[in-house]
């Protein structure tokens, strides 16, 4: 049967400045351009006047919330969206559910199964395994074993399970034999991060930029230490953080730091190319070896060399394609010295910029999605 009506279920959509929205908006547009009908089931935080959106009564769960409250937020949002699927059951041929939020997504998958709707489950993070790395749970606890059973049940009953990293597909393929695991990388939105914007004039001061949340997978103290050490080596180098951050970043007097409010992708696509280097340093957790943060793709889209660490899938790509410099471990002093070297060594700077520009097109999200839609034409009705 050719799919005619697709329900995308995401806690984030336009105009939210978040990874889920950035991933789902091009997917919805790609499906519509292929002739499919699309509705987006999302939180009350999204644009109520958007013609595609069916809004929940509940907001997008916040990363800054305490874990128990975030869990409650996810359960309420997932249940509300699941009930809305029930009311439109006869108008839906396929659900596309993106996670995180993990509990919201799993609840919606259970609703889809109850309604006998096929679903594609899109996984952008390593829940529930990250709860082990964050020491929230341990593998012997009954609640963790239950979450793993829930995870595999959702995967088992999905028509497809998509992952954003190769290592995650390999990891799951080793102990999960159903052949429905598919790679669907993130990429940057080339309709927004255009070639023309790469020519934007650089800021006067050599500028290192970070954008997005400094959530549980990032250590704010590491970033502060890098800034301080860079300042001691070369006070002319500036750091810009874009987003909402912990109070410590505002309380401490960091001479070379400027904090800007969250920006839309359109605003980021204008500002990022004016900077010189994108910074993406994760915590040293096992889970972080298997991630490729969305912000790193935006740096590539903006033509910025990346300073990345610690070692993992992101660093492997940066190294192999000469997209920047990488560090096996999170060492603020080494990272600071390398940033200063990039600024002062014109040959190195030129080489890194050339590497990004030569390989940039491989990471275009719309190209990645177009290839995916062609490959999955039977499921998606293209």
Beta strands, then each sheet from edge to edge (+ up, - down):
strand 1: 5-9
strand 2: 37-42
strand 3: 53-55
strand 4: 94-99
strand 5: 119-123
strand 6: 160-163
strand 7: 181-183
strand 8: 207-211
strand 9: 238-242
strand 10: 257-260
strand 11: 277-281
strand 12: 305-309
strand 13: 324-327
sheet 1: 3+ 2+ 1+ 4+ 5+ 6+ 7+
sheet 2: 10+ 9+ 8+ 11+ 12+ 13+
end
